Amino acid sequence: MNDQRFLGEFELMVLLAIIRLDNATYGVPLARELSEVRDRNVSLGSVYAALDRLEIKGFVKSTLGESTPERGGRAKRYFSVTAGGIRALQETRHVLSRLWKALPPIKGGIA
């Protein structure tokens, strides 16, 4: 069963990074932010794949900015989190918090 209300790990990180970057950003700064926070390289392709999934789910919306000479006249595609995305974040946080609180003490890497 694929419940569209819940977020995958990477989708969750992408939504949170969009909000961290003032809720109107594009792929390159998102990939850079995620790479820094995760302390490992995040490919631009994986960011755009996640953004496409999130847009299909209605959790982000995109708008085109002005075309720029440094991009060969192409416009940047800016993303922001929708109200549905905020609800999905809150619901995911709630479920994860409940799961963490219900865990027994973790010893030696085994619960």
N, C-alpha and C positions, 0 to 999 in steps of 0.2 A: 504494500500500500504506500503510495506516495502522497503524503499530506502536504499540500502547498502552503499551509500556514507556518510550518516549521522550517527553520533555516539549516542548511548544511554549515559545517565549520567555516569553510572559506567564504561562503555567502555572508555569514555573520560578521566575519572580519572585514569584508568589503563594505558592508553597511556602516559599521562602526567607524571605519576609516573615512568614509564620505562625511559623516557627521563631524569627525575630528578636523577635517579640512574645510570647515565652514559650509558644508552642505551644498556646494556648487563647484565640483571639480571634474577633472577629466582623467583619462587612463594613466598617463605618465606619472603625475604626482601620487595617484593611488598606488601604483606599483612600487614607487619609491618609499612611500609611507609604510606599506605592508612589509617590504623588504627590511626596513629599519626595525620595525617592531618585532618581526619574526626572527630577525638576525640571520636571514638566509634569502637568497635571490628569489624574487617572485616575477614570473614572466608576464609581460604585457598581454600576451595572448590569453593567459589564464584569467587575468583581471577582466578583459573584455568579454570572455566567455561567461564569467560569473555575472557581469553587468547585464548581458543579454538575457540570461535566465531570470535575474531579478526584475528586469523590465517586463518580461512576459508575465511574471507573477503579479505585477503591479506594485512592487516594493520600491522601485526607483522610477524616475522619469528622466528623460534626456531632452536637452535643447541644444540647438546649434548656435555657436557663437559666430563672430565675424570671421571671414576668411583672412588668413594671414600670409604675407609673402614668404616667411620662413617655412611654411608648410606647403608651398607651391600653390597657394590660392585656396587651399582646403580649409574648411572651418573645423574648429575643435568641437567635440561633442561633450557637453557638460552634463553631469549627473547629480541629482538630488534625491533624497529619501522622501517617499510619499507618506501620507498618514497610514496607509496599509503597511508600509515598511516599518514604521514606528511601532505599530501594533504587533507585528511579527517579532520585532526585537524584544518588546516587553514580554510577550508570551514565551519566547525562547529563554529569556533570562529567568522568568518565573519557573519554568520547568527545570532548567539546569540548577537553579538554586535549591529546589525541592529534592532533586537527585543528590546533590552534594551533601545537603543536610541529613539525608537518610543513610549515608554511607557509614559503615563502621570505621573505626580508626584504621588507617592504612599503615601496615608495617612491612618493611622490606619489599615494597612495590606490589604487595598482594593485599586485596581488601579482605 
